[in-house]
Amino acid sequence: MLKVRRSKLYTLWFGWYSRRQFRRYFNSLRVFMPAGVREMDRRTPVIFYANHAYWWDGFWSQLCTEEFFFQNLHIIIEYQQLRKHPFFTRIGAFSIDRSHPRSALGTIRYAVELLLAESARQNALWIFPQGKIEAVDQRPLFFFKGTASIVSRVLEQTSGIYLVSVVSRIEYLEEQKPELFLSFREPLLVLKDSVTSQEALTATMQRETESHLDELKEKIMKRELDGAVTLVTGTMSVNRRVESLKRFFRYPSK
């Protein structure tokens, strides 16, 4: 297992680099976030569980942590992917290898350890329970039980843990570059003895993510975007540059 080797300097650099990349490839990055997400008790750990539809997923978790939260970011990435890109361990990533059950169990134990570590910051884990990239409109979703296992083990040692659904969607709207939308739902505080089974919790998370994805898709289709916070605004695309030049030559400044 590849473990976290956090570097504050590297995290600062990666935040700058991520914004630069998002500005280059997207017209905007917009976030829907209810107030309760930023009002969680910092003494209680939190798991953000998200759909996994894009290569970009590991990037925006860092941006959201930097912009909205006072948290220790941890993120689980498939072993083969993290082995190719080990720099992610410098911002809080660690690996899981589902092909080796003993190794996967070690990852779950390590995740629990990180979530329960003493810290002035809230301990946060970002996880993609699908385990691989799948189409954003894939239905039904299939989640591995690892997230539920982590929740159960955390609750053996503390009274509660938050679960927060996060979904993402990329769409082309009125611009040449696509828009990236993120949506958070209100935190669910899971208390000790409230988890009847890992299978039931996993099924609940699957249904929550499916309905959340449908909700975000409908908002985008209806252009109900006023409630979103623009986290990143992209650089000017070719079509916007052409339109700007046309306006300039048609209406020369005096």
LUMLUMTI-759427 format. One record per residue (C-alpha): residue in three letters; x, y, z; residue number from 1. Coordinates in steps of 0.1 Angstrom, whole numbers, m for minus. Example, Ala and Ser with C-alpha at 12.3 -4.5 7.8 and 13.67 -1.06 7.14 Angstrom:
<atoms>
{residuo:ALA, X:123, Y:m45, Z:78, num:1};
{residuo:SER, X:137, Y:m11, Z:71, num:2};
</atoms>
This chain:
<atoms>
{residuo:MET, X:0, Y:0, Z:0, num:1};
{residuo:LEU, X:12, Y:35, Z:m8, num:2};
{residuo:LYS, X:7, Y:58, Z:22, num:3};
{residuo:VAL, X:2, Y:95, Z:26, num:4};
{residuo:ARG, X:35, Y:115, Z:24, num:5};
{residuo:ARG, X:19, Y:150, Z:28, num:6};
{residuo:SER, X:39, Y:181, Z:19, num:7};
{residuo:LYS, X:25, Y:216, Z:27, num:8};
{residuo:LEU, X:47, Y:231, Z:0, num:9};
{residuo:TYR, X:37, Y:206, Z:m26, num:10};
{residuo:THR, X:0, Y:210, Z:m16, num:11};
{residuo:LEU, X:3, Y:248, Z:m22, num:12};
{residuo:TRP, X:19, Y:241, Z:m56, num:13};
{residuo:PHE, X:m7, Y:216, Z:m66, num:14};
{residuo:GLY, X:m35, Y:240, Z:m57, num:15};
{residuo:TRP, X:m20, Y:266, Z:m80, num:16};
{residuo:TYR, X:m14, Y:240, Z:m108, num:17};
{residuo:SER, X:m50, Y:227, Z:m105, num:18};
{residuo:ARG, X:m65, Y:261, Z:m109, num:19};
{residuo:ARG, X:m43, Y:267, Z:m139, num:20};
{residuo:GLN, X:m54, Y:235, Z:m155, num:21};
{residuo:PHE, X:m91, Y:242, Z:m149, num:22};
{residuo:ARG, X:m88, Y:277, Z:m163, num:23};
{residuo:ARG, X:m71, Y:262, Z:m194, num:24};
{residuo:TYR, X:m96, Y:234, Z:m202, num:25};
{residuo:PHE, X:m129, Y:246, Z:m188, num:26};
{residuo:ASN, X:m150, Y:277, Z:m192, num:27};
{residuo:SER, X:m158, Y:276, Z:m155, num:28};
{residuo:LEU, X:m159, Y:253, Z:m124, num:29};
{residuo:ARG, X:m191, Y:259, Z:m105, num:30};
{residuo:VAL, X:m201, Y:244, Z:m71, num:31};
{residuo:PHE, X:m236, Y:239, Z:m55, num:32};
{residuo:MET, X:m231, Y:237, Z:m18, num:33};
{residuo:PRO, X:m258, Y:240, Z:9, num:34};
{residuo:ALA, X:m248, Y:258, Z:41, num:35};
{residuo:GLY, X:m247, Y:227, Z:63, num:36};
{residuo:VAL, X:m217, Y:213, Z:45, num:37};
{residuo:ARG, X:m195, Y:241, Z:58, num:38};
{residuo:GLU, X:m211, Y:240, Z:93, num:39};
{residuo:MET, X:m201, Y:205, Z:103, num:40};
{residuo:ASP, X:m185, Y:199, Z:137, num:41};
{residuo:ARG, X:m148, Y:197, Z:131, num:42};
{residuo:ARG, X:m144, Y:172, Z:158, num:43};
{residuo:THR, X:m164, Y:147, Z:138, num:44};
{residuo:PRO, X:m147, Y:130, Z:108, num:45};
{residuo:VAL, X:m163, Y:131, Z:74, num:46};
{residuo:ILE, X:m164, Y:110, Z:43, num:47};
{residuo:PHE, X:m172, Y:126, Z:10, num:48};
{residuo:TYR, X:m183, Y:99, Z:m14, num:49};
{residuo:ALA, X:m186, Y:108, Z:m51, num:50};
{residuo:ASN, X:m194, Y:94, Z:m85, num:51};
{residuo:HIS, X:m163, Y:86, Z:m107, num:52};
{residuo:ALA, X:m169, Y:98, Z:m143, num:53};
{residuo:TYR, X:m139, Y:119, Z:m151, num:54};
{residuo:TRP, X:m101, Y:119, Z:m151, num:55};
{residuo:TRP, X:m104, Y:153, Z:m133, num:56};
{residuo:ASP, X:m119, Y:139, Z:m101, num:57};
{residuo:GLY, X:m87, Y:138, Z:m81, num:58};
{residuo:PHE, X:m80, Y:175, Z:m89, num:59};
{residuo:TRP, X:m112, Y:192, Z:m77, num:60};
{residuo:SER, X:m113, Y:175, Z:m43, num:61};
{residuo:GLN, X:m81, Y:195, Z:m35, num:62};
{residuo:LEU, X:m96, Y:227, Z:m48, num:63};
{residuo:CYS, X:m127, Y:223, Z:m27, num:64};
{residuo:THR, X:m108, Y:215, Z:4, num:65};
{residuo:GLU, X:m86, Y:246, Z:m1, num:66};
{residuo:GLU, X:m116, Y:269, Z:m8, num:67};
{residuo:PHE, X:m143, Y:258, Z:15, num:68};
{residuo:PHE, X:m130, Y:237, Z:44, num:69};
{residuo:PHE, X:m105, Y:236, Z:73, num:70};
{residuo:GLN, X:m97, Y:199, Z:68, num:71};
{residuo:ASN, X:m70, Y:173, Z:65, num:72};
{residuo:LEU, X:m76, Y:160, Z:30, num:73};
{residuo:HIS, X:m72, Y:122, Z:24, num:74};
{residuo:ILE, X:m82, Y:105, Z:m8, num:75};
{residuo:ILE, X:m82, Y:68, Z:m18, num:76};
{residuo:ILE, X:m69, Y:60, Z:m53, num:77};
{residuo:GLU, X:m65, Y:27, Z:m71, num:78};
{residuo:TYR, X:m30, Y:12, Z:m65, num:79};
{residuo:GLN, X:m21, Y:10, Z:m102, num:80};
{residuo:GLN, X:m31, Y:46, Z:m108, num:81};
{residuo:LEU, X:m13, Y:59, Z:m77, num:82};
{residuo:ARG, X:17, Y:40, Z:m87, num:83};
{residuo:LYS, X:18, Y:58, Z:m120, num:84};
{residuo:HIS, X:12, Y:92, Z:m103, num:85};
{residuo:PRO, X:28, Y:89, Z:m69, num:86};
{residuo:PHE, X:29, Y:127, Z:m65, num:87};
{residuo:PHE, X:m7, Y:125, Z:m53, num:88};
{residuo:THR, X:6, Y:110, Z:m20, num:89};
{residuo:ARG, X:21, Y:144, Z:m13, num:90};
{residuo:ILE, X:m14, Y:160, Z:m11, num:91};
{residuo:GLY, X:m30, Y:132, Z:10, num:92};
{residuo:ALA, X:m37, Y:102, Z:m13, num:93};
{residuo:PHE, X:m31, Y:66, Z:m4, num:94};
{residuo:SER, X:m38, Y:34, Z:m24, num:95};
{residuo:ILE, X:m62, Y:5, Z:m24, num:96};
{residuo:ASP, X:m56, Y:m28, Z:m43, num:97};
{residuo:ARG, X:m89, Y:m47, Z:m45, num:98};
{residuo:SER, X:m72, Y:m76, Z:m63, num:99};
{residuo:HIS, X:m55, Y:m85, Z:m30, num:100};
{residuo:PRO, X:m80, Y:m88, Z:m1, num:101};
{residuo:ARG, X:m54, Y:m86, Z:26, num:102};
{residuo:SER, X:m40, Y:m54, Z:12, num:103};
{residuo:ALA, X:m75, Y:m39, Z:8, num:104};
{residuo:LEU, X:m82, Y:m47, Z:44, num:105};
{residuo:GLY, X:m50, Y:m29, Z:53, num:106};
{residuo:THR, X:m62, Y:2, Z:34, num:107};
{residuo:ILE, X:m95, Y:2, Z:53, num:108};
{residuo:ARG, X:m76, Y:1, Z:86, num:109};
{residuo:TYR, X:m53, Y:29, Z:75, num:110};
{residuo:ALA, X:m83, Y:50, Z:64, num:111};
{residuo:VAL, X:m99, Y:46, Z:99, num:112};
{residuo:GLU, X:m66, Y:55, Z:115, num:113};
{residuo:LEU, X:m64, Y:87, Z:95, num:114};
{residuo:LEU, X:m101, Y:97, Z:102, num:115};
{residuo:LEU, X:m96, Y:92, Z:139, num:116};
{residuo:ALA, X:m62, Y:109, Z:143, num:117};
{residuo:GLU, X:m61, Y:139, Z:167, num:118};
{residuo:SER, X:m61, Y:172, Z:148, num:119};
{residuo:ALA, X:m73, Y:208, Z:151, num:120};
{residuo:ARG, X:m86, Y:203, Z:115, num:121};
{residuo:GLN, X:m115, Y:181, Z:106, num:122};
{residuo:ASN, X:m103, Y:147, Z:92, num:123};
{residuo:ALA, X:m118, Y:142, Z:58, num:124};
{residuo:LEU, X:m117, Y:112, Z:34, num:125};
{residuo:TRP, X:m127, Y:115, Z:m3, num:126};
{residuo:ILE, X:m137, Y:82, Z:m19, num:127};
{residuo:PHE, X:m151, Y:70, Z:m52, num:128};
{residuo:PRO, X:m170, Y:38, Z:m43, num:129};
{residuo:GLN, X:m175, Y:28, Z:m80, num:130};
{residuo:GLY, X:m137, Y:20, Z:m80, num:131};
{residuo:LYS, X:m134, Y:29, Z:m117, num:132};
{residuo:ILE, X:m144, Y:56, Z:m142, num:133};
{residuo:GLU, X:m179, Y:50, Z:m156, num:134};
{residuo:ALA, X:m202, Y:70, Z:m177, num:135};
{residuo:VAL, X:m220, Y:98, Z:m157, num:136};
{residuo:ASP, X:m254, Y:84, Z:m167, num:137};
{residuo:GLN, X:m246, Y:48, Z:m159, num:138};
{residuo:ARG, X:m275, Y:32, Z:m141, num:139};
{residuo:PRO, X:m277, Y:14, Z:m118, num:140};
{residuo:LEU, X:m246, Y:24, Z:m100, num:141};
{residuo:PHE, X:m225, Y:m3, Z:m83, num:142};
{residuo:PHE, X:m205, Y:7, Z:m52, num:143};
{residuo:PHE, X:m180, Y:m15, Z:m34, num:144};
{residuo:LYS, X:m186, Y:m20, Z:3, num:145};
{residuo:GLY, X:m153, Y:m4, Z:14, num:146};
{residuo:THR, X:m169, Y:29, Z:24, num:147};
{residuo:ALA, X:m195, Y:12, Z:45, num:148};
{residuo:SER, X:m167, Y:m9, Z:61, num:149};
{residuo:ILE, X:m148, Y:22, Z:70, num:150};
{residuo:VAL, X:m179, Y:38, Z:85, num:151};
{residuo:SER, X:m186, Y:7, Z:106, num:152};
{residuo:ARG, X:m150, Y:6, Z:119, num:153};
{residuo:VAL, X:m149, Y:43, Z:127, num:154};
{residuo:LEU, X:m182, Y:39, Z:147, num:155};
{residuo:GLU, X:m166, Y:12, Z:168, num:156};
{residuo:GLN, X:m143, Y:39, Z:182, num:157};
{residuo:THR, X:m163, Y:71, Z:181, num:158};
{residuo:SER, X:m199, Y:83, Z:183, num:159};
{residuo:GLY, X:m205, Y:96, Z:148, num:160};
{residuo:ILE, X:m192, Y:103, Z:113, num:161};
{residuo:TYR, X:m206, Y:125, Z:86, num:162};
{residuo:LEU, X:m214, Y:112, Z:51, num:163};
{residuo:VAL, X:m216, Y:138, Z:23, num:164};
{residuo:SER, X:m227, Y:130, Z:m12, num:165};
{residuo:VAL, X:m208, Y:148, Z:m39, num:166};
{residuo:VAL, X:m214, Y:145, Z:m77, num:167};
{residuo:SER, X:m199, Y:160, Z:m108, num:168};
{residuo:ARG, X:m210, Y:166, Z:m143, num:169};
{residuo:ILE, X:m193, Y:181, Z:m174, num:170};
{residuo:GLU, X:m215, Y:198, Z:m199, num:171};
{residuo:TYR, X:m211, Y:220, Z:m230, num:172};
{residuo:LEU, X:m234, Y:250, Z:m227, num:173};
{residuo:GLU, X:m230, Y:283, Z:m246, num:174};
{residuo:GLU, X:m192, Y:283, Z:m248, num:175};
{residuo:GLN, X:m166, Y:264, Z:m267, num:176};
{residuo:LYS, X:m151, Y:251, Z:m235, num:177};
{residuo:PRO, X:m171, Y:228, Z:m213, num:178};
{residuo:GLU, X:m185, Y:237, Z:m178, num:179};
{residuo:LEU, X:m176, Y:215, Z:m148, num:180};
{residuo:PHE, X:m204, Y:214, Z:m122, num:181};
{residuo:LEU, X:m200, Y:200, Z:m87, num:182};
{residuo:SER, X:m229, Y:195, Z:m62, num:183};
{residuo:PHE, X:m228, Y:187, Z:m25, num:184};
{residuo:ARG, X:m257, Y:175, Z:m4, num:185};
{residuo:GLU, X:m264, Y:182, Z:32, num:186};
{residuo:PRO, X:m242, Y:161, Z:55, num:187};
{residuo:LEU, X:m258, Y:129, Z:70, num:188};
{residuo:LEU, X:m246, Y:123, Z:106, num:189};
{residuo:VAL, X:m243, Y:86, Z:110, num:190};
{residuo:LEU, X:m244, Y:76, Z:147, num:191};
{residuo:LYS, X:m231, Y:45, Z:165, num:192};
{residuo:ASP, X:m255, Y:15, Z:162, num:193};
{residuo:SER, X:m275, Y:32, Z:134, num:194};
{residuo:VAL, X:m258, Y:11, Z:107, num:195};
{residuo:THR, X:m278, Y:m21, Z:103, num:196};
{residuo:SER, X:m255, Y:m36, Z:78, num:197};
{residuo:GLN, X:m227, Y:m27, Z:54, num:198};
{residuo:GLU, X:m249, Y:m39, Z:25, num:199};
{residuo:ALA, X:m278, Y:m16, Z:35, num:200};
{residuo:LEU, X:m256, Y:14, Z:39, num:201};
{residuo:THR, X:m239, Y:8, Z:6, num:202};
{residuo:ALA, X:m273, Y:5, Z:m11, num:203};
{residuo:THR, X:m284, Y:38, Z:5, num:204};
{residuo:MET, X:m253, Y:55, Z:m8, num:205};
{residuo:GLN, X:m259, Y:42, Z:m43, num:206};
{residuo:ARG, X:m295, Y:55, Z:m43, num:207};
{residuo:GLU, X:m284, Y:88, Z:m29, num:208};
{residuo:THR, X:m258, Y:93, Z:m56, num:209};
{residuo:GLU, X:m282, Y:83, Z:m84, num:210};
{residuo:SER, X:m308, Y:108, Z:m73, num:211};
{residuo:HIS, X:m282, Y:134, Z:m67, num:212};
{residuo:LEU, X:m268, Y:130, Z:m102, num:213};
{residuo:ASP, X:m303, Y:132, Z:m117, num:214};
{residuo:GLU, X:m310, Y:164, Z:m97, num:215};
{residuo:LEU, X:m278, Y:180, Z:m109, num:216};
{residuo:LYS, X:m286, Y:170, Z:m145, num:217};
{residuo:GLU, X:m320, Y:186, Z:m143, num:218};
{residuo:LYS, X:m306, Y:218, Z:m128, num:219};
{residuo:ILE, X:m282, Y:221, Z:m158, num:220};
{residuo:MET, X:m308, Y:213, Z:m184, num:221};
{residuo:LYS, X:m332, Y:239, Z:m169, num:222};
{residuo:ARG, X:m303, Y:264, Z:m165, num:223};
{residuo:GLU, X:m311, Y:268, Z:m128, num:224};
{residuo:LEU, X:m275, Y:278, Z:m120, num:225};
{residuo:ASP, X:m279, Y:309, Z:m99, num:226};
{residuo:GLY, X:m272, Y:290, Z:m67, num:227};
{residuo:ALA, X:m238, Y:279, Z:m78, num:228};
{residuo:VAL, X:m205, Y:295, Z:m66, num:229};
{residuo:THR, X:m179, Y:300, Z:m94, num:230};
{residuo:LEU, X:m147, Y:285, Z:m81, num:231};
{residuo:VAL, X:m127, Y:289, Z:m113, num:232};
{residuo:THR, X:m133, Y:310, Z:m144, num:233};
{residuo:GLY, X:m115, Y:298, Z:m175, num:234};
{residuo:THR, X:m92, Y:317, Z:m198, num:235};
{residuo:MET, X:m108, Y:331, Z:m229, num:236};
{residuo:SER, X:m117, Y:305, Z:m255, num:237};
{residuo:VAL, X:m112, Y:309, Z:m293, num:238};
{residuo:ASN, X:m148, Y:317, Z:m299, num:239};
{residuo:ARG, X:m148, Y:344, Z:m272, num:240};
{residuo:ARG, X:m116, Y:359, Z:m286, num:241};
{residuo:VAL, X:m131, Y:360, Z:m321, num:242};
{residuo:GLU, X:m163, Y:377, Z:m308, num:243};
{residuo:SER, X:m142, Y:402, Z:m289, num:244};
{residuo:LEU, X:m122, Y:411, Z:m320, num:245};
{residuo:LYS, X:m154, Y:415, Z:m340, num:246};
{residuo:ARG, X:m168, Y:439, Z:m314, num:247};
{residuo:PHE, X:m135, Y:457, Z:m314, num:248};
{residuo:PHE, X:m134, Y:463, Z:m352, num:249};
{residuo:ARG, X:m171, Y:471, Z:m355, num:250};
{residuo:TYR, X:m170, Y:495, Z:m326, num:251};
{residuo:PRO, X:m135, Y:511, Z:m325, num:252};
{residuo:SER, X:m127, Y:529, Z:m293, num:253};
{residuo:LYS, X:m125, Y:567, Z:m295, num:254};
</atoms>
